[in-house]
Amino acid sequence: MMGLMAVEETRTMTPPTVRGSAAHDAREPGGTTTRAWTMRLLVLGIVLSALNLRPAITSLGALLEEVRDGLGMSGSVAGLLTSVPPLCFAVFGVTAPRLARRFGAGAVVCAGMVAIAAGLLLRPYTGGTAGFLAASALALMGIAVSNVLMPVIVKHWFPDRVGSMTGLYSMALALGTSLAAAVTVPLTDALGGSWQSGLALWAGLAVAAVLPWLPFVRRRVTAPGAGVRDAAGTATDGRSATHAQDSAGTEPAREEPPTLRITRSRTAWALAVFFGLQATAAYITMGWMAQIFRDAGVPAGTAGLLLAVTMVMGVPLAFVIPRLATRLPHQGPIVLALGVCGLAGYAGLYLAPAAGAWAWALLIGVANCAFPLALTMVGMRARTGPGVAQLSAFAQSTGYLISIPGPLLVGVLYQHSGGWGLPIALMSALMIPQMVVGFLAGRDRTVEDEAAR
């Protein structure tokens, strides 16, 4: 896979001078390793980090009934619990560019992995709902900053392979998501049936993700406003004190930072709303889908596997869709195709949740691949590293704010209606505006053109 990515050149909005700068501006983290090993270490860090961006959520979804019983939660409180991830992503994600400017993106991602490990280890043993929510928020804070910075790191270090690298970490993200959904219940049973142990074991994966980023931690911005640093501390706004020369011995042109008023960009707003609506569907799925199947008579272990099937669809498609998206002038047709799959899956979930469970899980899994598509469009709708950082923070923070009410509303509707008819109708209805704004966000435009002063 790495060999294929090494030769692939996907279409991006990045100018040739920027590509040359990124290709030759790498610095060895310790002064003794080669650039090639630095890049391999960076790829390993990206993959391991992506594996940790969803197990905190899907492991909880697989054991939600046991957690509710253990902590005495009502359906409405459980709905609040499933709304915590987008809330944390919105609140903490917006701080990621500022933290990256101050400490370097690699250091921030490393700290994020530490926060994930600590939160996952602590939350099952806090002894109450409030403590459980607080520890979950700590883990989700680490996920939030890493969510925002991954497109920035990919844009700077792999500008010619935005589609491939976005696909790679999206695949890893989907793999971690599905793995947690599939094996949490069996592992919990193997550990004596304790839901606390079943949730805490995922902290080990986060600890492993800390290690590749450690060589990059000491790299930081030394002057205020020096620009967002990449994983090894290289400034992405062209104001770095040192500049590498390309293979011909000439210094590459600097990438001037745009001065953006991002809220003036219609594309940025369309992408933010699209991100929010797809996140709504994803977190409803991760938080409640296993319970929908269990209430339809599906055994708990099988319900976890069905959720895993939904999530694992992102493994192959998260690699294919970004590569396809970067080759198309308009990503709208992909948005529409994913939306149709979602509508079909929700219809089946309403009409025959148990009889056609595997088919509905597959269709909804395809629809959830709107997430890697949204990440790819973040990289394509801006020309520069700072533009991607600003668009990523805006789209993700605004999008996650939009997604907060969805899982909570599903919990309220479920509790007060006594069934899943109304919640599924809500999920189906939200798919229509998602398709509309996604089609608009897929147009071949950049936020620099729309939002520059």
N, C-alpha and C positions, 0 to 999 in steps of 0.2 A: 504494500500500500504506500509506504513512504517513497519507494522508487517511482511509482506512478505520479505521486504528487510533486516529486522533484522535477519532472519534465513537463508537467501540465502548465499551460498558460491560459488562464481564464480571462474573459473580458471584464475589465473593471473601469471605473471612472478616474483612475489615478493617472496623472501625466507621466511620461517617460522619465523625466528628471527625478521625480519622486521615487519611481521604482528603482532607479539606479542608486539613489541615496540609501534606501532601505536595504538593498542587496549588499552594500559594502560598508554600512555604518555600524555593523555588529562589533561588540567589544567582548573580549574574553572576560568572564566573571572573576577569575582569580589571577589572570595574567600568565597562566601556564597552559591552559587548554586551548585547543584550536577553535576557530569559528565554527567548524562543522560540529564539534562536540557541544559547543554552546547552543547551537540550533537544535540539536537532538535533545538536549536537556530541556530546552524551552518547550519543544513539542511534547515531551513526556509530562512536563508540568501542566500544560494546557489540557492534555487528555485526563490526567489524574484529577485535576480540578473539576473538569466537566463531569466526571463520574460522581462527584459529590454534590452536584447542584440540585438534585431532586430526592435522594433517599430519605432525607429528613421529612419529606412530605408523603411519599408513597408508602414508606414503612408504617407511618401513622395511619394512612388510609386502610391498609390491610388489617390493622388491629384496632380500628376505631371503636368497634363495639366493646372490646375488652377494656379499652382506655376509658370509655364512657362509664362502664360499670364500675371500674376501679376507682374513678375519681368522682362518681356520682353526677355526671353531666346530663343535662336535658338535651333534647334535639336542637333547641335554639343555641345553647352554649356550644354544642358541637359544631353548629354552623358558624359561630363566631371563631372557633378554633380553626376551621378550614379557610376563614377569611384572613387569618393572621399572615400567611405567606405573602399575598399581594400587598397588604398594608406595609409590611416590613420592606418589601422590595421597593415600594414607592418612596418611603421615608428615607431609607438608608442609601438607595441606589443613586439618588441625586447628589450625594456627597462624594461619590467615587471619583469624578474628575478632579475635584479640589484636593482630595487625599493623594491622588496620583501625582499631581503637580508638586505636592509637598514632599512626598516620600518615595515616589517611583511606583509604577504600576505593579512591578514584581513584588515589592515589599507589601503593598496593599493586598494583593491576592494571597500572599503567604499568611498575612495576619487574618485574612478571611477564612482560610483553611483551619487556622488555630481556633477561631471563634466557632466554626462548625463543629470541630471535635469536642470543644468544651461544652457547647450547648447540648449536643446529642448525648454526651456522657452524663450530664447533670439532670436533664429534664425528667427521666423516668423516676428519679429518686427524690424529687422535691416535696412530695407528700401532699400536694393539693393542686387545684386547678390554676390558681394564680402563679404558683411557682413553675408549673408545667408550661404555662404561657410565656413566662419571662425567659426561661431557658430556651424555649423554642425560638423566641425572638432573637436571642443571642446567636443561635445557629443561622437563622434566616438573615441576620445582618451580614454575616460572612458571605452567604450566598448572594445577597443583593449587590455588594460591591464587585464581586467576581462576575456576576451577570453583565454588568455594565462595561467592565474593562476588557472582557474577552474580545469583543469586536474591535476595540482600539488596538490591542496587542496584535491581532491578526492583520489589521489594516496596515500597521507600520512594518511588521517583520515579514509579512507574506503578501505584499500588495499585488503581485501577479497571480496569486493563488487564493484570493478571497473566497471563492466558491468552494475549492477543495478543503481549505483549512476550516472554514465555517462548517462544512459537511463533516469533517473529522471530529471536531469537538461537539457538534450536534449529535453525531452517532454515539460518542462516549456519554453524553448527557442522557440520551435515550436508553443506552445500555444500563447505566446506573439506575435510572428511573424504573425500568422493567425488572431489573435484578432485585431491587428492594421490594417491589410488589410481589414477585414470585416466591422469594425464599424467606421472607420475614416470618410468615406463619409456620412453615416447616422447621425453621431454626428455633423459633419460640417453643414449639413442641419438643424439639430435641433438648432444649435447655430447661425442661421441666414444666413448660406451660406458663412461665412468667413473662408477661408482656413487657415488664421493665427490662429484662435481659434482652428480649427480642428487639427493643428499640435502641438500647445502649450499644449493642454490638457494632452498629454502623459508625460509631466514633472512630474505630480502627482504620476505616478506609480514609477518613479525613486526615488522620495522623500521617498516613502514607503520602498524601498529597502535599503535605507541608515540605517534605524533604527536597524535591527538585527546585523549589523557589528559594531555598536558603542562600545559595551563592549570589542571588540578586538583591538580597535585602539591603545590603550596605550602599547600593547605588541610589542616590537621591538627588533631587533638584537642590542646587546650592544658592540660587538667587530667586527671589520672588518673581513670579510671572515668567519663569524660564520655560514653561510649557509642560505638557503631559509627558511623563517619562514612560518609555516602554519597559519590558520586563527586565532589561539589563540597565536601565537608567538612561537610555538615549532619548534626547528631546525629540518630540515629533512635530514641533511647530517651527523648526528651522532655526532656532535661536541657540542651539548647542554651542558651547565654547570650542569644541573640536569637530572637525568635519573630515570624514574619510574621503580618500580619493578613489575614483573608479579604476577599473583595470587598465584604462588608457593613461592613467596618471593625472587626470583632470578632476578638479573638485566639482561634485554635482551641485546643481542649483539648489538654493534653499527653498523650502516650502513655507511660504508666508502664511501666517495664521489668518483666517478670515475673521472679520468682525461681524458677527451674526446677531440678528434679532430673530431667534429661532421661531418665536410665536407668529411671525409674519409669514412663515412658509406654510402654504396649504398642504404641501406634500408631507411636511413634518407632522401636522395635525392628523392627516389621514393615516399616516404610519402609526402614530400614537394610539388612535382609536382602534385601528386594526390590531395592534399589539394588545390593547386592553381587552378586546372582545375575544381574541384567541386565548388569552390568559384566563379569562372567565371560564371558558369551556374547559380548558386544561385543568384548572384547580377544582372545578366541580367534578370532573372525571376522576382526578386523583383522590379527592376527598370522599366522594359518595358512590362511585360506580360499583365498587365491591359490595357496598351495602345494598344497592339496588338488586344485584344478583342474589345476595343472601336472602333478602326479603321475598324474592321470587321462588325460593326453595332450593337454591344452589348451595351446596356445602361450602363452608368457609374456605377450605383449602382450594377448591375449584374456583371460587370467586376471586381469590388472590391471583390464581393463574390467569383468569380472564382479564383482570386488570393488567397483569404483566404482558399479556398478548397485545393489549391496547398500547402499552408503552413501548414494547419491543418493535412495533411497526416503525418507530422512529429510527431504528438502527440502520436499516438499508436505505430508507427513504430520506433520512436526514443527510445522507451523503449524495444521493442522486438529485434531490430537489434543488439544493443550492447550486450545484454544477449546471443543472438545466437552466436555472433562473439567470445565471450570469451570461448565458448564451442568448437569451431572449431580449429583445428591445422593450418588451412589456410583460410584466409578470402577472397581469390580471387573469389570463386563462388558467394559470396554476391555482390562483386563489379560488376561482369558480369551481374547478374540478374538486378541490379539497372540500369546499362547502357542500357540494352535492353529496359527497360521501358522508359528511356529517349529518345532513338531513335524512338520508336513508338509514343511517345507524340509529338515530333517535326514534324514527318511525318504528323500526323493528323492536327497539327497546320498550316502546309503549305497547305494541300489539302482542309480542310474544317474547318477553324477556328471557325466559328459561329455554324455550324450544329452539330459538335461533341464537343463543347466547354467543357462540363462537363467531358467527358472521357479524353480529352487531359490534362485538369487541374489535374485529378487524377493521370495519368501516370507520368506527369512531377513532381508532388508532391512526388511520390514514388522515382523517380530518385534523387530528392534533398535530400533524406535521406542518401546520401553518406557523408553528414556532420557529423552526430553522429557516423557513422562508422569510419570516419577519426579520430575523437576524441578518440574513443575506441582504435584504433590501436596505437595512441600516447602512451596511458597507457600500452599497451601490448608489444611494441617494445623496452621498456627500463625496467631494473630490479629495479632501485633505484629511490628515490624521486628526487635527483639532475639530474639524467639521464632523467627523464620525463620532468623536468623544461627546460633543455637544448634542448631536442628534440622538446618540445612543442613550445618554442620560435623560434627555427630554422624552423620547418615545417610551422608554421603559418605565420611568417614574410616573409619567402621566398615564401610561397604559395600565400600570398596576393599580393606580388610584381608581381608574375606571372599573377594574375587575373586582374591587373589594366587596361590593354589595352582593355579587352573584352567589358565591357559596353560602353566605349567610342567609340570603333569601331562599335558597333551596332548602336549607335546614328548617326555616320557619314554615314554608309551604308544606314540607313533609310532615312536620309535627302537627299542624293544624288541619291538614286535609286528610291525614291518615293513610296516604298512599303516594305513589310516584307520578300520577297523571299530570298534575299541575307543574311539578318541577321539570319533567321532561318536555312539557309544552313550552316552558320558559326557555329551556336550552335550545329548542328548535327555533323559537322566535328570534333569539339573539344571533342565530347563524345568518339571517338575511342581511342585517346591517354590516356584519363582518365581511360578507362577500362584496358589498358595495364599496366600503371604505378601502378594503384590500385591493380592489380593482383600481381605485384612484391612486393609492400609494404605489402601485406597480408601474405607473407611467415613467417614461425615461426623462427624469428631471433631477436637479440637484438643489439642495437647500441653500447652497452658496448663491445660486442665481436668484432664488426667491427671497432670501432673507438678508443679504448683504446690505449694509447701509450705503 
